[in-house]
Amino acid sequence: MDKIDKIMAYECGMLDGAGMVYLFAELIKDGSAWSLQGHYGRTAKLLIDRGIIMPNGDIDEMSAMECGIEM
């Protein structure tokens, strides 16, 4: 899947927790999380604030699992 397909799957509710985390990690890494509609930036910031995704886009799998996301 390319990024557009992943975004469409996310918006249709077709991604599980891990899929969402991987999508947002990609969006943070390439900077598009901050230029898409506001929801994406707010969600990216929430994932960073919770320690699930680092500001550089790397995923902390332990933090994700502690938040109930199976990676």
PyMOL Python script that loads the backbone (N, CA, C, O; Angstrom):
from pymol import cmd

cmd.read_pdbstr("""\
ATOM      1  N   MET A   1       0.837  -1.187   0.000  1.00  0.00           N
ATOM      2  CA  MET A   1       0.000   0.000   0.000  1.00  0.00           C
ATOM      3  C   MET A   1       0.880   1.248   0.000  1.00  0.00           C
ATOM      4  O   MET A   1       1.875   1.316   0.721  1.00  0.00           O
ATOM      5  N   ASP A   2       0.505   2.226  -0.810  1.00  0.00           N
ATOM      6  CA  ASP A   2       1.215   3.493  -0.725  1.00  0.00           C
ATOM      7  C   ASP A   2       0.557   4.374   0.330  1.00  0.00           C
ATOM      8  O   ASP A   2      -0.458   4.002   0.918  1.00  0.00           O
ATOM      9  N   LYS A   3       1.140   5.536   0.562  1.00  0.00           N
ATOM     10  CA  LYS A   3       0.670   6.394   1.658  1.00  0.00           C
ATOM     11  C   LYS A   3      -0.796   6.800   1.473  1.00  0.00           C
ATOM     12  O   LYS A   3      -1.552   6.819   2.445  1.00  0.00           O
ATOM     13  N   ILE A   4      -1.204   7.120   0.259  1.00  0.00           N
ATOM     14  CA  ILE A   4      -2.594   7.525   0.015  1.00  0.00           C
ATOM     15  C   ILE A   4      -3.548   6.382   0.345  1.00  0.00           C
ATOM     16  O   ILE A   4      -4.592   6.602   0.958  1.00  0.00           O
ATOM     17  N   ASP A   5      -3.197   5.167  -0.056  1.00  0.00           N
ATOM     18  CA  ASP A   5      -4.036   4.010   0.268  1.00  0.00           C
ATOM     19  C   ASP A   5      -4.148   3.822   1.776  1.00  0.00           C
ATOM     20  O   ASP A   5      -5.222   3.505   2.288  1.00  0.00           O
ATOM     21  N   LYS A   6      -3.040   4.017   2.484  1.00  0.00           N
ATOM     22  CA  LYS A   6      -3.054   3.871   3.944  1.00  0.00           C
ATOM     23  C   LYS A   6      -3.931   4.941   4.589  1.00  0.00           C
ATOM     24  O   LYS A   6      -4.680   4.656   5.523  1.00  0.00           O
ATOM     25  N   ILE A   7      -3.836   6.172   4.088  1.00  0.00           N
ATOM     26  CA  ILE A   7      -4.667   7.254   4.630  1.00  0.00           C
ATOM     27  C   ILE A   7      -6.142   6.943   4.378  1.00  0.00           C
ATOM     28  O   ILE A   7      -6.975   7.125   5.266  1.00  0.00           O
ATOM     29  N   MET A   8      -6.462   6.480   3.184  1.00  0.00           N
ATOM     30  CA  MET A   8      -7.855   6.138   2.879  1.00  0.00           C
ATOM     31  C   MET A   8      -8.346   5.005   3.769  1.00  0.00           C
ATOM     32  O   MET A   8      -9.477   5.042   4.253  1.00  0.00           O
ATOM     33  N   ALA A   9      -7.501   3.994   3.990  1.00  0.00           N
ATOM     34  CA  ALA A   9      -7.875   2.889   4.879  1.00  0.00           C
ATOM     35  C   ALA A   9      -8.094   3.405   6.304  1.00  0.00           C
ATOM     36  O   ALA A   9      -9.038   2.989   6.976  1.00  0.00           O
ATOM     37  N   TYR A  10      -7.227   4.309   6.764  1.00  0.00           N
ATOM     38  CA  TYR A  10      -7.374   4.900   8.100  1.00  0.00           C
ATOM     39  C   TYR A  10      -8.699   5.639   8.207  1.00  0.00           C
ATOM     40  O   TYR A  10      -9.436   5.468   9.178  1.00  0.00           O
ATOM     41  N   GLU A  11      -9.001   6.462   7.205  1.00  0.00           N
ATOM     42  CA  GLU A  11     -10.223   7.262   7.261  1.00  0.00           C
ATOM     43  C   GLU A  11     -11.479   6.410   7.171  1.00  0.00           C
ATOM     44  O   GLU A  11     -12.545   6.824   7.627  1.00  0.00           O
ATOM     45  N   CYS A  12     -11.360   5.213   6.582  1.00  0.00           N
ATOM     46  CA  CYS A  12     -12.502   4.293   6.504  1.00  0.00           C
ATOM     47  C   CYS A  12     -12.574   3.359   7.703  1.00  0.00           C
ATOM     48  O   CYS A  12     -13.462   2.509   7.774  1.00  0.00           O
ATOM     49  N   GLY A  13     -11.643   3.509   8.651  1.00  0.00           N
ATOM     50  CA  GLY A  13     -11.649   2.662   9.842  1.00  0.00           C
ATOM     51  C   GLY A  13     -11.148   1.259   9.589  1.00  0.00           C
ATOM     52  O   GLY A  13     -11.494   0.335  10.325  1.00  0.00           O
ATOM     53  N   MET A  14     -10.336   1.084   8.555  1.00  0.00           N
ATOM     54  CA  MET A  14      -9.883  -0.250   8.182  1.00  0.00           C
ATOM     55  C   MET A  14      -8.498  -0.609   8.731  1.00  0.00           C
ATOM     56  O   MET A  14      -8.013  -1.712   8.476  1.00  0.00           O
ATOM     57  N   LEU A  15      -7.856   0.285   9.469  1.00  0.00           N
ATOM     58  CA  LEU A  15      -6.545  -0.020  10.051  1.00  0.00           C
ATOM     59  C   LEU A  15      -6.714  -0.405  11.510  1.00  0.00           C
ATOM     60  O   LEU A  15      -7.503   0.203  12.233  1.00  0.00           O
ATOM     61  N   ASP A  16      -5.972  -1.414  11.942  1.00  0.00           N
ATOM     62  CA  ASP A  16      -5.952  -1.737  13.368  1.00  0.00           C
ATOM     63  C   ASP A  16      -5.009  -0.761  14.070  1.00  0.00           C
ATOM     64  O   ASP A  16      -4.453   0.135  13.435  1.00  0.00           O
ATOM     65  N   GLY A  17      -4.832  -0.931  15.358  1.00  0.00           N
ATOM     66  CA  GLY A  17      -3.987  -0.023  16.130  1.00  0.00           C
ATOM     67  C   GLY A  17      -2.565   0.050  15.613  1.00  0.00           C
ATOM     68  O   GLY A  17      -1.999   1.135  15.487  1.00  0.00           O
ATOM     69  N   ALA A  18      -1.988  -1.103  15.313  1.00  0.00           N
ATOM     70  CA  ALA A  18      -0.615  -1.120  14.811  1.00  0.00           C
ATOM     71  C   ALA A  18      -0.533  -0.437  13.449  1.00  0.00           C
ATOM     72  O   ALA A  18       0.410   0.309  13.186  1.00  0.00           O
ATOM     73  N   GLY A  19      -1.511  -0.687  12.585  1.00  0.00           N
ATOM     74  CA  GLY A  19      -1.522  -0.048  11.276  1.00  0.00           C
ATOM     75  C   GLY A  19      -1.591   1.455  11.391  1.00  0.00           C
ATOM     76  O   GLY A  19      -0.936   2.173  10.635  1.00  0.00           O
ATOM     77  N   MET A  20      -2.396   1.943  12.349  1.00  0.00           N
ATOM     78  CA  MET A  20      -2.497   3.376  12.577  1.00  0.00           C
ATOM     79  C   MET A  20      -1.167   3.946  13.062  1.00  0.00           C
ATOM     80  O   MET A  20      -0.739   5.005  12.603  1.00  0.00           O
ATOM     81  N   VAL A  21      -0.518   3.249  13.985  1.00  0.00           N
ATOM     82  CA  VAL A  21       0.767   3.720  14.509  1.00  0.00           C
ATOM     83  C   VAL A  21       1.800   3.772  13.388  1.00  0.00           C
ATOM     84  O   VAL A  21       2.538   4.750  13.269  1.00  0.00           O
ATOM     85  N   TYR A  22       1.857   2.731  12.570  1.00  0.00           N
ATOM     86  CA  TYR A  22       2.817   2.728  11.460  1.00  0.00           C
ATOM     87  C   TYR A  22       2.518   3.855  10.475  1.00  0.00           C
ATOM     88  O   TYR A  22       3.442   4.495   9.971  1.00  0.00           O
ATOM     89  N   LEU A  23       1.235   4.106  10.193  1.00  0.00           N
ATOM     90  CA  LEU A  23       0.872   5.204   9.300  1.00  0.00           C
ATOM     91  C   LEU A  23       1.339   6.533   9.875  1.00  0.00           C
ATOM     92  O   LEU A  23       1.967   7.325   9.173  1.00  0.00           O
ATOM     93  N   PHE A  24       1.037   6.786  11.150  1.00  0.00           N
ATOM     94  CA  PHE A  24       1.401   8.072  11.732  1.00  0.00           C
ATOM     95  C   PHE A  24       2.914   8.221  11.877  1.00  0.00           C
ATOM     96  O   PHE A  24       3.439   9.330  11.777  1.00  0.00           O
ATOM     97  N   ALA A  25       3.608   7.126  12.108  1.00  0.00           N
ATOM     98  CA  ALA A  25       5.073   7.196  12.139  1.00  0.00           C
ATOM     99  C   ALA A  25       5.596   7.652  10.783  1.00  0.00           C
ATOM    100  O   ALA A  25       6.504   8.480  10.707  1.00  0.00           O
ATOM    101  N   GLU A  26       5.019   7.109   9.713  1.00  0.00           N
ATOM    102  CA  GLU A  26       5.421   7.504   8.359  1.00  0.00           C
ATOM    103  C   GLU A  26       5.093   8.978   8.105  1.00  0.00           C
ATOM    104  O   GLU A  26       5.898   9.709   7.528  1.00  0.00           O
ATOM    105  N   LEU A  27       3.904   9.408   8.542  1.00  0.00           N
ATOM    106  CA  LEU A  27       3.502  10.798   8.332  1.00  0.00           C
ATOM    107  C   LEU A  27       4.383  11.759   9.116  1.00  0.00           C
ATOM    108  O   LEU A  27       4.681  12.854   8.641  1.00  0.00           O
ATOM    109  N   ILE A  28       4.798  11.361  10.304  1.00  0.00           N
ATOM    110  CA  ILE A  28       5.696  12.202  11.105  1.00  0.00           C
ATOM    111  C   ILE A  28       7.072  12.256  10.449  1.00  0.00           C
ATOM    112  O   ILE A  28       7.670  13.326  10.338  1.00  0.00           O
ATOM    113  N   LYS A  29       7.572  11.098  10.016  1.00  0.00           N
ATOM    114  CA  LYS A  29       8.905  11.051   9.399  1.00  0.00           C
ATOM    115  C   LYS A  29       8.994  11.947   8.167  1.00  0.00           C
ATOM    116  O   LYS A  29       9.986  12.652   7.982  1.00  0.00           O
ATOM    117  N   ASP A  30       7.961  11.922   7.325  1.00  0.00           N
ATOM    118  CA  ASP A  30       8.046  12.725   6.094  1.00  0.00           C
ATOM    119  C   ASP A  30       7.473  14.130   6.254  1.00  0.00           C
ATOM    120  O   ASP A  30       7.484  14.919   5.309  1.00  0.00           O
ATOM    121  N   GLY A  31       6.970  14.444   7.460  1.00  0.00           N
ATOM    122  CA  GLY A  31       6.487  15.794   7.747  1.00  0.00           C
ATOM    123  C   GLY A  31       5.052  16.062   7.325  1.00  0.00           C
ATOM    124  O   GLY A  31       4.517  17.129   7.625  1.00  0.00           O
ATOM    125  N   SER A  32       4.419  15.125   6.639  1.00  0.00           N
ATOM    126  CA  SER A  32       3.065  15.399   6.154  1.00  0.00           C
ATOM    127  C   SER A  32       2.017  15.419   7.261  1.00  0.00           C
ATOM    128  O   SER A  32       0.925  15.950   7.057  1.00  0.00           O
ATOM    129  N   ALA A  33       2.321  14.856   8.422  1.00  0.00           N
ATOM    130  CA  ALA A  33       1.370  14.916   9.540  1.00  0.00           C
ATOM    131  C   ALA A  33       1.054  16.360   9.901  1.00  0.00           C
ATOM    132  O   ALA A  33      -0.028  16.654  10.409  1.00  0.00           O
ATOM    133  N   TRP A  34       1.989  17.254   9.644  1.00  0.00           N
ATOM    134  CA  TRP A  34       1.845  18.653  10.040  1.00  0.00           C
ATOM    135  C   TRP A  34       1.216  19.503   8.938  1.00  0.00           C
ATOM    136  O   TRP A  34       0.876  20.664   9.169  1.00  0.00           O
ATOM    137  N   SER A  35       1.058  18.933   7.736  1.00  0.00           N
ATOM    138  CA  SER A  35       0.477  19.720   6.643  1.00  0.00           C
ATOM    139  C   SER A  35      -0.885  19.194   6.191  1.00  0.00           C
ATOM    140  O   SER A  35      -1.578  19.872   5.433  1.00  0.00           O
ATOM    141  N   LEU A  36      -1.280  18.009   6.638  1.00  0.00           N
ATOM    142  CA  LEU A  36      -2.613  17.493   6.346  1.00  0.00           C
ATOM    143  C   LEU A  36      -3.620  18.196   7.247  1.00  0.00           C
ATOM    144  O   LEU A  36      -3.239  19.034   8.065  1.00  0.00           O
ATOM    145  N   GLN A  37      -4.890  17.868   7.108  1.00  0.00           N
ATOM    146  CA  GLN A  37      -5.908  18.505   7.948  1.00  0.00           C
ATOM    147  C   GLN A  37      -5.558  18.349   9.434  1.00  0.00           C
ATOM    148  O   GLN A  37      -4.806  17.449   9.809  1.00  0.00           O
ATOM    149  N   GLY A  38      -6.098  19.210  10.253  1.00  0.00           N
ATOM    150  CA  GLY A  38      -5.732  19.311  11.659  1.00  0.00           C
ATOM    151  C   GLY A  38      -5.766  18.026  12.452  1.00  0.00           C
ATOM    152  O   GLY A  38      -4.948  17.832  13.351  1.00  0.00           O
ATOM    153  N   HIS A  39      -6.697  17.146  12.137  1.00  0.00           N
ATOM    154  CA  HIS A  39      -6.806  15.879  12.868  1.00  0.00           C
ATOM    155  C   HIS A  39      -5.484  15.117  12.855  1.00  0.00           C
ATOM    156  O   HIS A  39      -5.092  14.535  13.866  1.00  0.00           O
ATOM    157  N   TYR A  40      -4.802  15.119  11.720  1.00  0.00           N
ATOM    158  CA  TYR A  40      -3.561  14.363  11.597  1.00  0.00           C
ATOM    159  C   TYR A  40      -2.469  14.928  12.496  1.00  0.00           C
ATOM    160  O   TYR A  40      -1.753  14.173  13.152  1.00  0.00           O
ATOM    161  N   GLY A  41      -2.341  16.228  12.529  1.00  0.00           N
ATOM    162  CA  GLY A  41      -1.349  16.844  13.409  1.00  0.00           C
ATOM    163  C   GLY A  41      -1.667  16.621  14.873  1.00  0.00           C
ATOM    164  O   GLY A  41      -0.777  16.338  15.674  1.00  0.00           O
ATOM    165  N   ARG A  42      -2.946  16.750  15.221  1.00  0.00           N
ATOM    166  CA  ARG A  42      -3.337  16.527  16.626  1.00  0.00           C
ATOM    167  C   ARG A  42      -3.100  15.081  17.040  1.00  0.00           C
ATOM    168  O   ARG A  42      -2.614  14.825  18.142  1.00  0.00           O
ATOM    169  N   THR A  43      -3.436  14.138  16.173  1.00  0.00           N
ATOM    170  CA  THR A  43      -3.231  12.722  16.487  1.00  0.00           C
ATOM    171  C   THR A  43      -1.743  12.405  16.568  1.00  0.00           C
ATOM    172  O   THR A  43      -1.313  11.671  17.458  1.00  0.00           O
ATOM    173  N   ALA A  44      -0.955  12.954  15.645  1.00  0.00           N
ATOM    174  CA  ALA A  44       0.494  12.745  15.683  1.00  0.00           C
ATOM    175  C   ALA A  44       1.066  13.270  16.992  1.00  0.00           C
ATOM    176  O   ALA A  44       1.888  12.607  17.626  1.00  0.00           O
ATOM    177  N   LYS A  45       0.634  14.461  17.399  1.00  0.00           N
ATOM    178  CA  LYS A  45       1.122  15.039  18.656  1.00  0.00           C
ATOM    179  C   LYS A  45       0.726  14.178  19.841  1.00  0.00           C
ATOM    180  O   LYS A  45       1.526  13.990  20.758  1.00  0.00           O
ATOM    181  N   LEU A  46      -0.491  13.649  19.843  1.00  0.00           N
ATOM    182  CA  LEU A  46      -0.944  12.775  20.926  1.00  0.00           C
ATOM    183  C   LEU A  46      -0.078  11.522  21.005  1.00  0.00           C
ATOM    184  O   LEU A  46       0.319  11.111  22.095  1.00  0.00           O
ATOM    185  N   LEU A  47       0.215  10.917  19.863  1.00  0.00           N
ATOM    186  CA  LEU A  47       1.054   9.719  19.846  1.00  0.00           C
ATOM    187  C   LEU A  47       2.472  10.024  20.316  1.00  0.00           C
ATOM    188  O   LEU A  47       3.100   9.195  20.976  1.00  0.00           O
ATOM    189  N   ILE A  48       2.980  11.209  19.980  1.00  0.00           N
ATOM    190  CA  ILE A  48       4.302  11.629  20.459  1.00  0.00           C
ATOM    191  C   ILE A  48       4.249  11.883  21.961  1.00  0.00           C
ATOM    192  O   ILE A  48       5.123  11.430  22.700  1.00  0.00           O
ATOM    193  N   ASP A  49       3.224  12.609  22.416  1.00  0.00           N
ATOM    194  CA  ASP A  49       3.103  12.923  23.843  1.00  0.00           C
ATOM    195  C   ASP A  49       2.981  11.667  24.699  1.00  0.00           C
ATOM    196  O   ASP A  49       3.453  11.643  25.836  1.00  0.00           O
ATOM    197  N   ARG A  50       2.361  10.638  24.169  1.00  0.00           N
ATOM    198  CA  ARG A  50       2.222   9.375  24.916  1.00  0.00           C
ATOM    199  C   ARG A  50       3.454   8.494  24.809  1.00  0.00           C
ATOM    200  O   ARG A  50       3.528   7.447  25.452  1.00  0.00           O
ATOM    201  N   GLY A  51       4.421   8.910  24.002  1.00  0.00           N
ATOM    202  CA  GLY A  51       5.667   8.156  23.881  1.00  0.00           C
ATOM    203  C   GLY A  51       5.592   6.967  22.937  1.00  0.00           C
ATOM    204  O   GLY A  51       6.515   6.155  22.877  1.00  0.00           O
ATOM    205  N   ILE A  52       4.492   6.864  22.201  1.00  0.00           N
ATOM    206  CA  ILE A  52       4.328   5.741  21.273  1.00  0.00           C
ATOM    207  C   ILE A  52       5.198   5.951  20.038  1.00  0.00           C
ATOM    208  O   ILE A  52       5.811   5.015  19.525  1.00  0.00           O
ATOM    209  N   ILE A  53       5.239   7.192  19.573  1.00  0.00           N
ATOM    210  CA  ILE A  53       6.081   7.557  18.440  1.00  0.00           C
ATOM    211  C   ILE A  53       7.003   8.687  18.897  1.00  0.00           C
ATOM    212  O   ILE A  53       6.566   9.628  19.560  1.00  0.00           O
ATOM    213  N   MET A  54       8.257   8.584  18.543  1.00  0.00           N
ATOM    214  CA  MET A  54       9.228   9.621  18.872  1.00  0.00           C
ATOM    215  C   MET A  54       9.073  10.794  17.890  1.00  0.00           C
ATOM    216  O   MET A  54       8.535  10.609  16.798  1.00  0.00           O
ATOM    217  N   PRO A  55       9.530  11.979  18.255  1.00  0.00           N
ATOM    218  CA  PRO A  55       9.410  13.127  17.346  1.00  0.00           C
ATOM    219  C   PRO A  55      10.052  12.921  15.975  1.00  0.00           C
ATOM    220  O   PRO A  55       9.682  13.592  15.012  1.00  0.00           O
ATOM    221  N   ASN A  56      11.007  12.002  15.879  1.00  0.00           N
ATOM    222  CA  ASN A  56      11.631  11.726  14.581  1.00  0.00           C
ATOM    223  C   ASN A  56      10.868  10.657  13.782  1.00  0.00           C
ATOM    224  O   ASN A  56      11.258  10.329  12.661  1.00  0.00           O
ATOM    225  N   GLY A  57       9.786  10.113  14.355  1.00  0.00           N
ATOM    226  CA  GLY A  57       8.967   9.124  13.665  1.00  0.00           C
ATOM    227  C   GLY A  57       9.256   7.683  14.033  1.00  0.00           C
ATOM    228  O   GLY A  57       8.568   6.778  13.560  1.00  0.00           O
ATOM    229  N   ASP A  58      10.263   7.449  14.869  1.00  0.00           N
ATOM    230  CA  ASP A  58      10.527   6.080  15.311  1.00  0.00           C
ATOM    231  C   ASP A  58       9.440   5.639  16.291  1.00  0.00           C
ATOM    232  O   ASP A  58       8.922   6.443  17.066  1.00  0.00           O
ATOM    233  N   ILE A  59       9.110   4.365  16.244  1.00  0.00           N
ATOM    234  CA  ILE A  59       8.061   3.798  17.097  1.00  0.00           C
ATOM    235  C   ILE A  59       8.688   3.155  18.320  1.00  0.00           C
ATOM    236  O   ILE A  59       9.665   2.414  18.210  1.00  0.00           O
ATOM    237  N   ASP A  60       8.122   3.441  19.491  1.00  0.00           N
ATOM    238  CA  ASP A  60       8.523   2.765  20.732  1.00  0.00           C
ATOM    239  C   ASP A  60       7.491   1.660  20.969  1.00  0.00           C
ATOM    240  O   ASP A  60       6.419   1.911  21.520  1.00  0.00           O
ATOM    241  N   GLU A  61       7.819   0.456  20.554  1.00  0.00           N
ATOM    242  CA  GLU A  61       6.858  -0.645  20.626  1.00  0.00           C
ATOM    243  C   GLU A  61       6.442  -0.965  22.059  1.00  0.00           C
ATOM    244  O   GLU A  61       5.298  -1.350  22.297  1.00  0.00           O
ATOM    245  N   MET A  62       7.346  -0.811  23.002  1.00  0.00           N
ATOM    246  CA  MET A  62       6.991  -1.083  24.404  1.00  0.00           C
ATOM    247  C   MET A  62       5.922  -0.103  24.884  1.00  0.00           C
ATOM    248  O   MET A  62       4.956  -0.507  25.532  1.00  0.00           O
ATOM    249  N   SER A  63       6.091   1.175  24.571  1.00  0.00           N
ATOM    250  CA  SER A  63       5.083   2.170  24.953  1.00  0.00           C
ATOM    251  C   SER A  63       3.755   1.881  24.273  1.00  0.00           C
ATOM    252  O   SER A  63       2.693   2.023  24.879  1.00  0.00           O
ATOM    253  N   ALA A  64       3.820   1.474  23.010  1.00  0.00           N
ATOM    254  CA  ALA A  64       2.578   1.141  22.281  1.00  0.00           C
ATOM    255  C   ALA A  64       1.869  -0.011  22.973  1.00  0.00           C
ATOM    256  O   ALA A  64       0.656   0.041  23.179  1.00  0.00           O
ATOM    257  N   MET A  65       2.616  -1.056  23.335  1.00  0.00           N
ATOM    258  CA  MET A  65       1.993  -2.207  23.993  1.00  0.00           C
ATOM    259  C   MET A  65       1.440  -1.820  25.356  1.00  0.00           C
ATOM    260  O   MET A  65       0.393  -2.322  25.765  1.00  0.00           O
ATOM    261  N   GLU A  66       2.137  -0.924  26.069  1.00  0.00           N
ATOM    262  CA  GLU A  66       1.627  -0.461  27.368  1.00  0.00           C
ATOM    263  C   GLU A  66       0.324   0.303  27.213  1.00  0.00           C
ATOM    264  O   GLU A  66      -0.471   0.371  28.151  1.00  0.00           O
ATOM    265  N   CYS A  67       0.098   0.877  26.042  1.00  0.00           N
ATOM    266  CA  CYS A  67      -1.148   1.592  25.758  1.00  0.00           C
ATOM    267  C   CYS A  67      -2.197   0.673  25.128  1.00  0.00           C
ATOM    268  O   CYS A  67      -3.256   1.137  24.707  1.00  0.00           O
ATOM    269  N   GLY A  68      -1.905  -0.624  25.063  1.00  0.00           N
ATOM    270  CA  GLY A  68      -2.869  -1.584  24.553  1.00  0.00           C
ATOM    271  C   GLY A  68      -2.851  -1.797  23.064  1.00  0.00           C
ATOM    272  O   GLY A  68      -3.793  -2.366  22.510  1.00  0.00           O
ATOM    273  N   ILE A  69      -1.787  -1.349  22.389  1.00  0.00           N
ATOM    274  CA  ILE A  69      -1.672  -1.525  20.943  1.00  0.00           C
ATOM    275  C   ILE A  69      -0.759  -2.703  20.676  1.00  0.00           C
ATOM    276  O   ILE A  69       0.423  -2.664  21.018  1.00  0.00           O
ATOM    277  N   GLU A  70      -1.292  -3.747  20.072  1.00  0.00           N
ATOM    278  CA  GLU A  70      -0.486  -4.910  19.728  1.00  0.00           C
ATOM    279  C   GLU A  70       0.314  -4.622  18.476  1.00  0.00           C
ATOM    280  O   GLU A  70      -0.251  -4.359  17.414  1.00  0.00           O
ATOM    281  N   MET A  71       1.633  -4.671  18.603  1.00  0.00           N
ATOM    282  CA  MET A  71       2.503  -4.352  17.459  1.00  0.00           C
ATOM    283  C   MET A  71       2.929  -5.606  16.745  1.00  0.00           C
ATOM    284  O   MET A  71       3.662  -5.535  15.759  1.00  0.00           O
TER     285      MET A  71
END
""", "prot")
cmd.dss("prot")
cmd.show_as("cartoon", "prot")
cmd.util.cbc("prot")
cmd.orient("prot")
